[in-house]
């Protein structure tokens, strides 16, 4: 069974077969379960590697959703949708990278409160 809708120009547009939707569902479920299992099983991997794996699986899951559920592809009539999706991903990467950079620099440059108390006590002893 093939679901069809009509776009603004009256052309029929496919929304995929049930088999394609089930493949998308299975991939999405698998890509959700794997990170949970990695955390629950307390796999002996470096923390940064584990975070990288989870973020990578999340990125793959985004692609699965775009391809199987939103039907974003490289066809001529979907060109603007693909371009808009690429632009949105680019903006997302810039925002996430900038946020991580700012948080990392703030973490390195902020003095913890217990160090501040220690410095105050040293200054009071000297003066």
KEVEX-860512 format. One line per field, with one value per residue: x, y negated, z negated of N, C-alpha, C in turn; residue number from 1; chain. Coordinates in pm, 1 decimal. Last residue first. Layout:
n_c1 = X  ... $
n_c2 = Y  ... $
n_c3 = Z  ... $
ca_c1 = X  ... $
ca_c2 = Y  ... $
ca_c3 = Z  ... $
c_c1 = X  ... $
c_c2 = Y  ... $
c_c3 = Z  ... $
num = NUM  ... $
chaine = A  ... $
***
This chain:
n_c1 = 4865.0  4881.4  4631.4  4472.0  4563.4  4473.6  4198.6  4165.4  4242.5  4036.8  3815.3  3883.6  3871.7  3597.2  3490.3  3702.7  3720.5  3700.1  3830.2  3726.3  3455.1  3463.1  3554.2  3333.2  3125.3  3217.9  3220.1  2949.5  2844.3  2968.8  2861.1  2583.9  2583.3  2693.0  2506.0  2276.7  2354.6  2371.5  2107.1  1986.2  2108.4  2000.9  1729.2  1730.0  1807.7  1587.8  1388.3  1473.7  1455.8  1241.9  1228.1  1461.8  1593.5  1732.4  1510.1  1313.2  1104.4  1048.7  1107.8  1353.4  1521.4  1498.5  1546.4  1813.1  1937.2  1899.7  2055.1  2308.1  2316.9  2307.9  2549.1  2715.4  2655.2  2752.2  3023.9  3097.9  3058.6  3258.1  3486.3  3478.6  3509.6  3626.2  3447.6  3304.8  2958.2  2714.7  2472.1  2350.5  2494.9  2446.0  2166.4  2119.3  2237.3  2058.3  1796.4  1804.1  1865.8  1642.0  1440.9  1527.8  1512.3  1234.6  1130.8  1237.4  1105.6  842.4  845.6  892.7  656.5  463.2  619.6  596.1  462.4  481.7  265.8  128.5  77.7  -33.1  124.7  138.5  96.4  -98.6  -2.8  -25.9  100.0  65.4  84.7 $
n_c2 = -3935.6  -3660.7  -3572.5  -3672.1  -3518.9  -3264.2  -3301.3  -3347.8  -3100.5  -2937.5  -3046.2  -2977.3  -2702.8  -2673.0  -2770.2  -2764.3  -3005.6  -2965.7  -2867.2  -2615.2  -2674.1  -2850.0  -2676.1  -2501.0  -2673.1  -2756.0  -2506.2  -2432.5  -2645.8  -2600.0  -2349.4  -2416.1  -2611.3  -2462.9  -2255.5  -2405.5  -2507.3  -2259.2  -2173.5  -2372.2  -2319.4  -2066.0  -2138.0  -2304.5  -2115.0  -1940.5  -2116.6  -2181.3  -1924.1  -1772.4  -1772.7  -1623.4  -1421.0  -1344.4  -1356.0  -1301.5  -1175.3  -1163.7  -889.0  -816.5  -1051.7  -1167.5  -943.4  -888.5  -1125.2  -1091.8  -865.1  -967.3  -1129.5  -932.0  -806.4  -1021.9  -1042.1  -791.0  -815.8  -1035.0  -924.1  -726.0  -886.5  -1014.8  -792.2  -481.8  -192.3  56.4  15.0  39.0  114.7  -138.5  -252.1  -75.7  -73.6  -334.4  -320.2  -113.1  -217.9  -394.5  -240.2  -71.6  -254.6  -327.2  -76.5  -29.9  -249.9  -196.8  45.3  -49.9  -212.6  -19.0  131.4  -49.1  -295.8  -652.9  -865.2  -1038.1  -1271.4  -1413.1  -1758.8  -2002.9  -2193.9  -2137.6  -1774.8  -1513.0  -1187.2  -839.2  -528.6  -213.4  116.9 $
n_c3 = -5574.1  -5568.4  -5644.9  -5443.9  -5229.6  -5305.2  -5298.4  -5025.9  -4919.0  -5021.4  -4893.2  -4629.5  -4637.0  -4675.3  -4431.4  -4139.5  -3889.8  -3542.3  -3320.1  -3257.7  -3227.8  -3012.8  -2811.8  -2801.0  -2726.6  -2472.1  -2338.1  -2347.4  -2193.6  -1944.6  -1881.8  -1869.0  -1661.0  -1446.6  -1424.9  -1354.6  -1106.0  -968.2  -981.7  -826.1  -577.5  -526.6  -508.2  -284.9  -91.2  -103.0  -20.4  234.8  363.9  425.4  698.2  761.5  490.2  264.2  -24.3  -296.1  -437.9  -701.5  -744.7  -623.6  -628.8  -886.1  -1049.7  -977.7  -1065.0  -1339.9  -1381.2  -1344.7  -1571.7  -1770.6  -1724.0  -1800.8  -2072.0  -2156.7  -2089.7  -2250.7  -2503.8  -2490.0  -2471.5  -2717.7  -2893.9  -2766.0  -2868.0  -2980.5  -3025.7  -3177.4  -3089.7  -3067.6  -2851.1  -2640.1  -2636.7  -2541.4  -2282.6  -2168.2  -2146.8  -1933.0  -1718.0  -1723.0  -1651.9  -1394.6  -1263.5  -1286.4  -1142.1  -886.4  -837.2  -839.3  -611.8  -415.7  -443.3  -364.7  -152.6  -105.3  -9.2  302.9  446.1  739.7  799.2  738.6  633.2  362.7  366.0  236.0  125.9  73.6  -29.4  89.2  0.0 $
ca_c1 = 4850.1  4995.8  4744.5  4450.5  4583.1  4617.6  4261.9  4127.8  4321.0  4175.8  3823.7  3868.0  4001.4  3686.3  3469.7  3606.9  3788.8  3631.2  3866.6  3869.8  3496.0  3416.8  3637.2  3467.4  3119.1  3197.3  3342.6  3050.2  2803.5  2990.6  3005.8  2634.1  2532.2  2756.8  2646.0  2278.8  2327.6  2487.9  2212.3  1947.7  2129.7  2146.8  1774.2  1688.7  1891.4  1722.0  1378.9  1468.1  1581.3  1278.0  1122.0  1449.9  1516.5  1797.8  1602.6  1406.2  1126.0  1024.3  980.7  1242.9  1506.3  1484.3  1416.8  1709.0  1936.0  1842.0  1910.6  2258.1  2324.8  2201.0  2425.8  2718.3  2623.2  2611.2  2942.9  3109.1  2978.2  3118.7  3453.3  3467.1  3387.9  3654.6  3498.8  3433.5  3066.9  2837.5  2570.5  2301.4  2495.6  2583.9  2239.0  2070.0  2295.2  2203.1  1825.8  1767.3  1956.0  1775.6  1436.2  1515.2  1640.9  1331.1  1097.6  1271.2  1252.3  884.2  818.2  990.5  786.7  463.3  540.4  661.7  501.7  481.4  392.4  123.0  150.9  -122.3  111.5  70.3  161.9  -73.6  -68.2  7.9  25.6  146.5  0.0 $
ca_c2 = -4078.7  -3739.3  -3533.4  -3724.2  -3664.6  -3291.6  -3271.0  -3451.9  -3220.7  -2910.3  -3052.4  -3118.6  -2765.7  -2628.0  -2845.4  -2702.0  -2950.5  -2999.0  -2999.8  -2629.7  -2576.0  -2897.9  -2789.2  -2449.9  -2602.7  -2854.4  -2585.4  -2348.9  -2626.8  -2725.3  -2365.1  -2317.4  -2644.0  -2587.9  -2224.2  -2325.0  -2599.6  -2347.5  -2092.9  -2357.0  -2448.0  -2082.3  -2043.8  -2358.7  -2231.8  -1891.8  -2052.0  -2285.9  -1997.7  -1778.2  -1842.0  -1763.9  -1439.7  -1435.2  -1288.6  -1398.0  -1148.5  -1292.1  -945.6  -721.6  -970.0  -1249.6  -1012.4  -787.0  -1092.7  -1208.5  -856.0  -867.5  -1191.0  -1031.9  -730.6  -969.7  -1154.0  -825.4  -708.3  -1042.4  -1039.7  -689.1  -793.4  -1095.2  -875.1  -617.5  -277.1  -3.6  60.5  -23.4  222.3  -43.2  -313.6  -113.5  47.3  -292.7  -406.7  -94.1  -115.1  -444.4  -351.5  -17.2  -185.7  -429.0  -146.3  63.9  -231.5  -320.4  41.5  46.2  -271.8  -125.7  195.2  -4.2  -175.2  -529.1  -869.9  -914.2  -1254.6  -1312.6  -1636.2  -1895.0  -2194.3  -2260.4  -1897.6  -1602.2  -1315.5  -951.7  -648.1  -332.1  0.0 $
ca_c3 = -5596.9  -5527.4  -5726.3  -5578.5  -5227.6  -5287.9  -5426.3  -5121.5  -4886.8  -5056.7  -5039.0  -4663.7  -4611.2  -4782.3  -4554.8  -4231.3  -4006.8  -3667.7  -3368.4  -3279.9  -3326.6  -3142.9  -2853.9  -2832.4  -2855.3  -2578.6  -2349.6  -2413.5  -2332.9  -2017.5  -1897.4  -1965.4  -1794.4  -1492.1  -1455.6  -1477.1  -1216.5  -980.6  -1046.2  -967.1  -643.0  -539.8  -611.8  -414.9  -117.6  -133.9  -151.2  133.3  353.1  283.9  625.6  801.4  612.6  357.3  67.1  -238.0  -296.2  -635.4  -789.5  -627.0  -508.4  -766.2  -1054.8  -958.2  -922.1  -1272.3  -1399.7  -1249.1  -1439.0  -1761.6  -1702.6  -1664.2  -1983.3  -2175.9  -2031.2  -2105.7  -2463.2  -2509.2  -2362.7  -2596.0  -2896.9  -2813.2  -2759.5  -3016.4  -2939.3  -3230.4  -3105.0  -3168.2  -2984.6  -2673.3  -2676.8  -2672.9  -2387.6  -2183.5  -2246.9  -2065.6  -1747.8  -1748.4  -1780.6  -1499.0  -1276.3  -1345.3  -1283.5  -957.3  -839.8  -941.8  -742.3  -437.5  -466.9  -504.4  -177.6  -140.7  -149.5  226.7  376.1  633.3  829.9  776.9  778.6  403.9  324.5  348.1  105.7  160.4  -66.3  104.5  0.0 $
c_c1 = 4785.8  4984.3  4867.9  4565.5  4565.6  4647.1  4412.8  4193.9  4290.8  4264.2  3967.0  3879.2  3998.0  3827.3  3565.7  3602.7  3684.0  3704.1  3797.5  3905.4  3644.9  3460.2  3593.7  3556.3  3256.0  3195.9  3331.7  3180.5  2904.7  2954.8  3038.2  2783.8  2586.6  2712.7  2717.3  2421.3  2332.6  2470.6  2337.2  2052.5  2096.6  2178.5  1924.2  1735.0  1858.2  1813.9  1515.3  1459.0  1581.4  1404.2  1150.4  1343.1  1494.9  1720.3  1658.9  1504.4  1209.0  1049.7  948.6  1108.7  1377.7  1454.4  1394.9  1571.4  1827.7  1831.8  1839.7  2106.5  2272.8  2198.6  2305.3  2592.8  2623.9  2570.7  2794.9  3024.3  2982.0  3026.2  3307.0  3433.3  3370.7  3528.8  3527.1  3496.1  3194.5  2960.9  2702.6  2404.6  2456.3  2593.2  2384.2  2144.4  2247.6  2263.7  1976.3  1811.1  1921.4  1873.7  1573.7  1513.6  1636.7  1467.2  1199.3  1245.2  1298.9  1036.8  862.0  970.5  894.6  597.3  546.6  565.5  556.7  524.3  384.1  261.7  143.9  -53.1  23.5  46.1  85.9  -8.3  -35.1  -68.1  70.5  61.3  89.1 $
c_c2 = -4111.5  -3885.4  -3618.0  -3687.8  -3723.6  -3440.1  -3293.9  -3427.4  -3333.5  -3032.2  -3030.7  -3135.7  -2912.9  -2683.9  -2802.2  -2776.1  -2888.5  -2931.9  -3040.6  -2760.7  -2590.1  -2803.3  -2845.6  -2562.0  -2549.6  -2784.8  -2686.1  -2424.7  -2542.5  -2712.5  -2492.1  -2332.0  -2546.5  -2621.8  -2348.9  -2293.3  -2526.0  -2445.5  -2178.4  -2277.5  -2439.6  -2212.6  -2055.6  -2268.7  -2293.0  -2008.0  -2000.8  -2227.0  -2103.1  -1859.6  -1852.4  -1837.4  -1589.0  -1453.9  -1391.6  -1320.2  -1256.9  -1285.7  -1079.4  -784.4  -887.1  -1164.8  -1096.4  -853.7  -988.8  -1181.8  -975.3  -856.4  -1094.8  -1099.1  -824.2  -891.0  -1109.9  -940.2  -742.5  -938.1  -1055.1  -802.9  -752.9  -1006.9  -954.6  -703.0  -413.1  -74.1  -15.6  29.0  170.7  66.6  -212.9  -172.9  15.9  -169.8  -370.8  -188.2  -101.8  -346.3  -420.5  -127.6  -131.6  -365.0  -250.7  -2.1  -141.2  -309.8  -82.8  54.6  -179.3  -191.2  89.5  59.9  -140.6  -415.1  -737.1  -938.6  -1129.0  -1291.4  -1541.6  -1764.0  -2081.2  -2265.2  -2017.6  -1729.7  -1400.4  -1074.7  -764.0  -453.2  -122.9 $
c_c3 = -5719.5  -5570.1  -5695.1  -5671.2  -5365.9  -5292.5  -5418.8  -5256.4  -4984.7  -5029.7  -5085.4  -4815.8  -4649.6  -4760.9  -4665.0  -4364.6  -4099.0  -3783.7  -3498.1  -3348.5  -3359.0  -3253.4  -2988.0  -2881.9  -2896.7  -2714.5  -2463.8  -2434.6  -2409.1  -2164.1  -1975.0  -1988.7  -1898.6  -1633.8  -1508.4  -1519.3  -1349.6  -1096.1  -1066.3  -1043.8  -792.0  -611.8  -634.4  -528.8  -254.4  -169.4  -194.7  -6.1  244.5  261.0  475.7  720.1  638.5  487.7  165.0  -151.8  -228.4  -485.5  -723.2  -664.1  -513.2  -643.0  -930.1  -957.2  -891.5  -1122.5  -1334.7  -1260.6  -1332.2  -1625.4  -1694.3  -1630.3  -1836.9  -2083.4  -2040.7  -2035.5  -2311.8  -2465.5  -2370.2  -2475.6  -2768.1  -2798.4  -2820.4  -2895.5  -2974.7  -3157.0  -3162.0  -3194.1  -3092.4  -2813.3  -2713.6  -2722.9  -2528.1  -2287.2  -2271.8  -2173.6  -1879.7  -1788.5  -1818.9  -1637.4  -1388.0  -1364.2  -1352.7  -1106.4  -915.0  -951.5  -856.0  -573.7  -492.9  -538.9  -325.8  -164.6  -195.9  82.6  290.0  575.6  710.7  810.2  828.3  553.9  379.7  295.6  226.6  113.8  21.4  72.5  0.0 $
num = 127  126  125  124  123  122  121  120  119  118  117  116  115  114  113  112  111  110  109  108  107  106  105  104  103  102  101  100  99  98  97  96  95  94  93  92  91  90  89  88  87  86  85  84  83  82  81  80  79  78  77  76  75  74  73  72  71  70  69  68  67  66  65  64  63  62  61  60  59  58  57  56  55  54  53  52  51  50  49  48  47  46  45  44  43  42  41  40  39  38  37  36  35  34  33  32  31  30  29  28  27  26  25  24  23  22  21  20  19  18  17  16  15  14  13  12  11  10  9  8  7  6  5  4  3  2  1 $
chaine = A  A  A  A  A  A  A  A  A  A  A  A  A  A  A  A  A  A  A  A  A  A  A  A  A  A  A  A  A  A  A  A  A  A  A  A  A  A  A  A  A  A  A  A  A  A  A  A  A  A  A  A  A  A  A  A  A  A  A  A  A  A  A  A  A  A  A  A  A  A  A  A  A  A  A  A  A  A  A  A  A  A  A  A  A  A  A  A  A  A  A  A  A  A  A  A  A  A  A  A  A  A  A  A  A  A  A  A  A  A  A  A  A  A  A  A  A  A  A  A  A  A  A  A  A  A  A $
***
